[in-house]
Amino acid sequence: LMRRELEAVAKTTISGDLFRCERFTQTPENKRVLRDFAFSGDGEPTLAPEFDAAVDAMIDVRKTLSLDDVKLTLITNATTLAEPRVAEALDRLAANNGEIWAKLDGGDAERVKTIDRTAVPFERILQNIAFASKRWNVKIQTAALSWDGAAPTGAEIDRYCDRVKEIVDGGGSIGGVQLYTVARVPSEPRAVALDDEKMDALAATIREKTGLSVDVFYSK
């Protein structure tokens, strides 16, 4: 079912029929392209028992439609990347213009647990990102926000940059950081978006301290 729906949506996008649908008629001409197929959603995609089969279905659709320039993207919380079942599927994804966007929302266990509400040990997340960055194309996704009225402190930012640097210095290849903030009403009212000025300042600090490129995604 996923394969059939993916192929149908791809064909509709390529033909332009998608942009005759009412909700897409205002899409700018330069945005009317198929950029990637992405695993995302409410929950961690790699936990699905069908994940490896879904990767193969996605690869098959890409090949069937000759979509050589279309990326295959996994958006992940990085908790399972080193598991053999997942790693084998990601080897196939990577061989087909695949890329991994791994979440790292802080530089210490307390910050990550607060933001992500995860029970997975912080060290395991770091180890998994390090593992992945030595094997596949990896970008780091980081949520920057105010919590209980407080933006990330200088010390918290330094710890985050230190962790990223440790991954790179350990031989990991990170293609950049995607820095974003709250863009819709969150389920947790204690989380509030950072303004554009704070986001730009944070991005500049990360660039300076890690040497990585940083793409910024604002609240509006």
C-alpha positions, -999 to +999 in steps of 0.1 A: +000+000+000+028+024+009+046+017-024+014+022-045+006+055-027+042+067-030+043+060-067+010+077-073+019+109-054+053+110-072+037+106-106+011+133-098+038+157-087+060+151-118+030+155-142+020+187-125-015+174-117-008+179-079-006+217-084-041+218-100-055+206-066-069+236-047-046+235-017-015+235-040-025+260-067-005+288-050+027+269-050+054+290-066+067+276-099+103+271-085+088+249-057+069+226-080+095+199-078+100+165-062+130+169-039+129+138-018+111+108-002+114+111+036+107+088+065+093+110+093+062+113+115+049+111+150+073+085+164+106+070+154+104+055+118+132+029+124+111+013+152+085+001+127+089-037+121+084-030+084+111-003+082+136-024+060+108-034+036+096+003+034+132+013+025+132-013-003+098-001-015+110+035-016+142+025-035+120+005-060+097+035-067+127+058-072+143+033-097+110+026-115+104+063-121+140+070-129+142+097-102+180+097-100+182+132-084+156+126-057+170+120-023+159+094+002+159+109+037+155+095+071+146+119+099+155+101+131+160+105+168+192+085+164+182+059+190+185+028+168+210+036+141+235+010+152+211-019+153+220-044+126+185-045+111+184-007+108+220-003+096+216-029+068+185-010+056+203+023+058+232+009+037+207+004+009+191+038+014+226+054+014+234+036-019+204+053-035+212+090-028+202+085+008+208+109+037+202+108+075+190+138+095+198+128+131+184+147+161+207+162+187+188+187+209+215+195+234+250+188+247+241+170+279+217+144+292+196+169+312+189+192+282+181+163+258+158+146+283+139+178+290+134+186+253+129+151+239+113+133+269+134+103+260+145+074+282+173+065+259+207+073+275+223+104+260+256+086+255+239+061+233+225+088+211+260+104+207+275+070+199+248+063+173+254+096+156+291+090+156+286+055+142+263+068+115+285+097+105+314+073+097+291+052+075+265+074+058+257+110+048+246+126+081+232+160+090+224+170+126+190+185+134+187+206+165+157+222+181+165+256+196+138+270+219+130+289+251+120+266+280+102+281+309+111+315+296+148+308+294+168+305+261+198+281+260+226+294+282+262+300+270+273+270+289+246+248+273+256+260+238+293+253+246+285+218+257+264+212+225+293+224+203+318+203+222+297+172+216+294+179+179+331+186+177+339+153+194+320+135+167+338+153+139+372+150+156+365+113+161+363+108+123+327+115+117+316+133+086+287+158+094+272+175+064+259+204+085+235+214+112+198+222+106+188+246+134+151+252+139+127+265+165+091+261+174+070+267+142+035+256+154+016+254+187+034+227+207+018+202+230+041+216+258+033+253+265+067+256+283+084+255+249+084+288+231+101+298+198+133+319+198+132+351+178+151+355+146+179+375+162+186+348+188+185+321+162+210+339+140+233+345+170+231+308+180+238+297+144+268+320+143+282+305+175+278+269+162+295+278+129+324+294+148+329+266+173+323+236+151+334+247+117+302+233+102+276+249+080+243+258+097+210+262+080+185+282+101+147+276+101+128+304+118+094+303+136+076+319+107 
